[in-house]
Amino acid sequence: MFQCHDSLRSNTFILSERLNYCCETYRYQLNQHREMNPELTEPDEAPYLNELRIMLLGVSGAGKSPTANAILGREAFKESRTRESEIQRGRVEDRNISIIDTPGFFNTQLTDEEMKKQMMKSLYLSNPGPHVFLLIINLETFREEQRNIVQQIQENFGEEVFLFTMVLFIGREKVSKREFNQIIESEEIQKILNYIEGRFHAMNSNDECDLNQIIKLLKGIDEMLKNTGGQNYSNEIYLKNLRKLKEQKERFKNDEKRLKQEEERMKHEPVRKGQEEREGINQEEEIITKSKESRIKADSEKKQEDVSEKKTQYLRGKDATVQETDGKYSYIKVSCLLCK
């Protein structure tokens, strides 16, 4: 019996030694592999990796909720048309993941004002702010209206949001490689990608998505976070955007008011010009008329003077004779025989 215990202790010691040897060998080989392949070396875990906050954006019906469920690995969100912003949490690959699902853009069930309120709520849920905005584009149901989605995002979150945005194409298994390349190279998609420096990732639909694809997605997000220094979109950025939007609206109102005033002025301009022209014509006609009257009056007065002078000369010729006396001439009045 004692021999059995001694044998057992001996075997346990040998097994322990072999295990330690294997561990040491693995560590050595791993270090050698890291030295030979520095690009594969795992970076030191940064504080922002402790909890990753992801906000999902996209048009209504794009598949945001199923995508969130695929990332979390469980049915966290109801897969229906989302009308309110919602947050769910989970642990994926040894870190905490928070996903904020939002109502889809171009949602006919919500007014513009209601949509803005839900976007504000999503930021409140993600406090102190999301690390990344994933713009979900379904390769199978991509529509023309999604070309305007960039404008919708910018109006709600400002231009700075594109520093934290990545496009996530879903439904990769439903299109061929050639079709996928055509979609990526299309003018509509290129316009979207230009805003976010070409960042995108593609994965299968929820039913066809495996853990490998989720890990690749998280690595892609990590690469983006390295470029932003692990910073997140903050409420300060949002408030700054609100102030900017308010200023733009004020400028727009002022411009609109000025344009209306200009239009009104242009409407009345022909009338005013017509009045001025008519007044000018009337003044000119009045001047011409007065000038004519002055000339006629002057001519009339001159004619009267001429007639008067001629009459005087005639009468002088008829009623007087000239008498010369000592070299001087004098008029002598004579009586007209006809007058007698």
C-alpha positions in Angstrom: 0.0 0.0 0.0 2.8 2.4 0.9 4.6 1.4 -2.3 1.4 2.3 -4.2 1.3 5.8 -2.6 5.0 6.3 -3.3 4.4 5.3 -6.9 1.5 7.7 -7.2 3.5 10.6 -5.8 6.3 9.8 -8.1 4.0 9.8 -11.2 2.4 13.0 -10.1 5.8 14.7 -9.7 6.9 13.4 -13.2 3.6 14.7 -14.8 4.0 18.1 -13.1 7.6 18.4 -14.3 6.6 17.4 -17.9 3.7 20.0 -17.8 6.1 22.7 -16.6 8.5 21.8 -19.3 5.8 21.9 -22.0 4.6 25.3 -20.7 8.2 26.7 -20.7 8.7 25.3 -24.2 5.4 26.9 -25.4 6.3 30.3 -23.9 9.8 30.1 -25.6 8.3 29.2 -29.0 5.6 31.9 -28.6 8.2 34.6 -27.8 10.4 33.4 -30.7 7.3 33.6 -33.0 6.5 37.2 -31.8 10.1 38.3 -32.3 10.1 37.0 -35.9 6.6 38.4 -36.6 6.3 41.7 -34.8 3.2 42.7 -36.8 1.3 39.8 -35.1 2.3 40.9 -31.6 -0.8 41.7 -29.5 -0.8 45.3 -28.4 -1.1 46.2 -24.7 -4.7 46.4 -23.7 -5.7 50.1 -23.7 -8.3 51.4 -21.2 -10.9 52.0 -24.0 -10.9 48.3 -24.8 -12.4 47.5 -21.4 -15.8 48.5 -22.7 -16.5 49.1 -26.3 -19.6 51.2 -27.1 -21.0 50.7 -30.5 -23.9 52.7 -32.1 -25.7 51.2 -35.1 -27.1 53.5 -37.8 -28.8 52.8 -41.1 -32.0 53.1 -43.0 -35.2 51.5 -41.8 -35.1 47.8 -42.4 -31.4 47.5 -43.1 -30.9 44.8 -40.4 -29.4 46.7 -37.5 -31.1 44.6 -34.8 -30.0 41.2 -36.2 -26.5 42.6 -36.6 -26.4 43.6 -32.9 -27.6 40.1 -31.9 -24.9 38.5 -34.1 -22.2 40.6 -32.3 -23.5 39.9 -28.8 -24.1 36.2 -29.6 -27.7 36.2 -28.3 -31.2 37.5 -29.1 -30.8 40.8 -27.2 -32.9 43.0 -29.5 -36.3 42.3 -31.0 -35.8 41.9 -34.8 -38.5 44.3 -35.8 -38.8 47.9 -37.0 -37.1 49.9 -34.2 -39.0 53.0 -33.1 -37.0 53.8 -30.0 -33.2 53.8 -29.2 -32.2 50.9 -27.0 -29.0 49.6 -25.4 -28.0 46.0 -24.7 -24.7 44.8 -23.2 -22.7 41.6 -23.4 -19.3 40.1 -23.0 -17.5 39.2 -26.3 -13.9 38.1 -26.5 -13.1 39.0 -22.9 -14.4 42.5 -23.1 -17.6 44.3 -22.4 -19.6 45.4 -25.4 -22.4 47.9 -25.3 -24.6 48.2 -28.4 -27.0 51.0 -29.0 -29.7 50.3 -31.6 -31.4 53.3 -33.2 -34.5 53.8 -35.3 -33.8 53.7 -39.0 -33.5 56.8 -41.1 -36.3 57.5 -43.6 -38.7 55.9 -41.0 -42.2 56.8 -42.1 -43.5 56.0 -38.6 -41.5 58.8 -37.0 -41.5 62.6 -37.7 -38.3 64.5 -38.1 -38.6 65.9 -34.6 -39.3 62.5 -33.1 -36.2 61.1 -35.0 -34.0 63.9 -33.5 -35.2 63.1 -30.0 -34.4 59.4 -30.5 -30.9 60.3 -31.7 -30.4 62.4 -28.5 -31.6 59.5 -26.5 -29.1 57.2 -28.1 -26.3 59.5 -27.0 -27.7 59.6 -23.5 -27.7 55.8 -23.5 -24.1 55.6 -24.7 -22.8 58.1 -22.2 -20.0 59.3 -22.2 -20.4 58.6 -26.0 -19.9 55.8 -28.6 -16.5 54.7 -29.7 -17.7 53.8 -33.1 -20.8 54.4 -35.3 -21.5 51.4 -37.5 -23.4 52.4 -40.6 -25.2 49.2 -41.6 -25.8 48.7 -45.3 -27.6 45.6 -46.5 -26.0 44.4 -49.7 -29.3 42.6 -50.7 -31.6 45.6 -50.1 -29.4 48.6 -50.9 -31.7 51.3 -52.2 -31.2 54.6 -53.9 -32.4 56.6 -50.9 -29.3 55.5 -49.0 -27.3 58.0 -51.0 -28.7 60.7 -48.8 -28.0 58.9 -45.5 -24.7 60.8 -45.1 -26.7 64.0 -45.0 -29.0 62.6 -42.4 -26.1 61.5 -40.2 -24.4 64.8 -40.5 -27.6 66.8 -39.7 -28.0 64.7 -36.4 -24.4 64.4 -35.3 -22.3 66.9 -37.2 -19.3 66.5 -39.4 -17.0 65.2 -36.6 -19.1 62.0 -36.5 -17.3 60.7 -39.6 -14.1 60.4 -37.7 -15.8 57.6 -35.6 -17.8 55.9 -38.4 -17.3 52.7 -40.3 -19.5 51.1 -42.9 -20.6 47.5 -42.2 -21.9 45.6 -45.2 -24.1 42.7 -44.2 -25.5 39.8 -46.3 -22.1 39.1 -47.9 -23.0 35.5 -48.6 -26.0 36.6 -50.7 -23.9 38.3 -53.4 -21.1 37.0 -55.6 -17.6 38.4 -55.4 -18.1 40.2 -58.7 -21.4 41.8 -57.5 -19.8 42.8 -54.2 -16.9 44.5 -56.0 -19.4 46.3 -58.3 -21.3 47.6 -55.3 -18.2 48.8 -53.5 -16.9 50.5 -56.6 -20.3 52.1 -57.4 -20.6 55.9 -57.4 -23.1 55.9 -54.5 -21.0 53.8 -52.2 -17.8 55.6 -53.0 -19.4 58.9 -52.1 -20.3 57.4 -48.7 -16.8 55.9 -48.2 -15.1 59.2 -49.1 -16.6 60.8 -45.9 -15.1 58.1 -43.7 -11.7 57.6 -45.3 -12.7 54.3 -47.0 -13.3 52.4 -43.7 -15.6 49.4 -44.2 -16.1 45.7 -43.2 -18.3 43.0 -44.7 -19.8 40.0 -43.0 -22.6 37.5 -43.5 -26.2 37.8 -42.3 -27.1 36.9 -38.7 -27.9 33.3 -39.6 -24.7 32.8 -41.5 -22.4 34.8 -39.3 -19.9 33.0 -37.1 -17.5 34.1 -34.3 -14.6 34.4 -36.7 -16.4 37.2 -38.5 -17.2 39.0 -35.3 -13.6 38.8 -34.2 -12.5 40.3 -37.5 -15.0 43.1 -37.1 -13.8 43.9 -33.6 -10.2 44.0 -34.9 -11.2 46.4 -37.6 -12.9 48.6 -35.0 -9.7 48.4 -32.9 -7.6 49.6 -35.8 -9.9 52.6 -36.2 -9.7 53.4 -32.5 -5.9 53.4 -32.7 -6.2 56.2 -35.2 -8.5 58.2 -33.0 -6.3 57.5 -29.9 -9.2 55.6 -28.3 -11.3 58.7 -28.0 -15.1 58.6 -28.3 -17.7 60.8 -29.8 -18.7 63.0 -26.9 -21.7 65.0 -25.9 -19.5 68.2 -26.2 -19.2 67.4 -30.0 -23.0 66.9 -30.2 -23.7 70.2 -28.4 -21.2 72.0 -30.6 -23.0 70.6 -33.6 -26.4 71.8 -32.2 -25.0 75.3 -31.8 -23.6 75.2 -35.3 -27.0 74.0 -36.6 -28.7 76.8 -34.8 -26.4 79.4 -36.3 -26.9 77.9 -39.7 -30.7 78.1 -39.3 -30.4 81.7 -38.2 -28.3 82.5 -41.2 -30.8 80.7 -43.4 -33.7 82.7 -41.9 -31.8 85.9 -42.4 -30.9 85.0 -46.0 -34.5 84.0 -46.7 -35.7 87.2 -45.2 -33.3 89.2 -47.3 -34.3 87.3 -50.5 -37.9 88.0 -49.8 -37.2 91.7 -49.4 -35.2 91.6 -52.6 -38.1 89.8 -54.4 -40.5 92.4 -53.1 -38.2 95.2 -54.2 -37.9 93.6 -57.6 -41.6 93.2 -57.9 -42.2 96.9 -57.2 -39.1 98.0 -59.2 -41.0 98.0 -62.6 -43.9 99.9 -61.1 -41.5 102.5 -59.5 -39.5 102.7 -62.7 -42.7 103.1 -64.7 -43.8 105.9 -62.4 -40.4 107.5 -62.7 -40.4 107.2 -66.4 -43.9 108.6 -66.7 -43.0 111.4 -64.3 -39.9 112.0 -66.4 -41.9 112.0 -69.6 -44.5 114.3 -68.1 -41.7 116.7 -66.9 -40.1 116.6 -70.3 -43.4 117.2 -72.1 -44.2 120.1 -69.6 -40.8 121.6 -70.4 -41.3 121.2 -74.1 -44.8 122.7 -73.8 -43.6 125.6 -71.7 -40.7 126.1 -74.2 -43.2 126.1 -77.1 -45.5 128.5 -75.3 -42.6 130.8 -74.5 -41.5 130.8 -78.2 -45.1 131.3 -79.4 -45.5 134.2 -76.9 -42.2 135.7 -77.9 -43.1 135.4 -81.5 -46.5 136.9 -80.9 -45.0 139.8 -79.0 -42.4 140.3 -81.7 -45.1 140.2 -84.4 -47.2 142.7 -82.4 -44.1 145.0 -82.1 -43.4 144.7 -85.8 -47.0 145.5 -86.7 -47.1 148.4 -84.2 -43.8 149.7 -85.6 -45.0 149.4 -89.2 -48.3 151.0 -88.4 -46.4 153.9 -86.8 -44.2 154.2 -89.8 -47.2 154.1 -92.1 -49.0 156.7 -90.1 -46.0 158.9 -90.1 -45.8 158.6 -93.8 -49.4 159.6 -94.3 -49.9 162.2 -91.7 -46.6 164.2 -91.9 -44.4 166.0 -94.4 -40.8 166.9 -94.0 -39.8 170.5 -94.1 -36.2 171.6 -94.3 -35.2 174.8 -92.6 -31.7 176.0 -92.4 -30.4 172.5 -93.0 -32.6 171.0 -90.3 -35.6 168.8 -90.9 -38.9 169.0 -89.0 -42.2 167.3 -89.2 -45.2 169.3 -90.0 -48.6 167.8 -89.4 -51.0 168.0 -92.2 -54.7 167.1 -92.2 -55.8 164.1 -94.1 -58.4 164.9 -96.7 -60.2 161.6 -96.1 -60.7 162.6 -92.4 -62.6 165.7 -93.3 
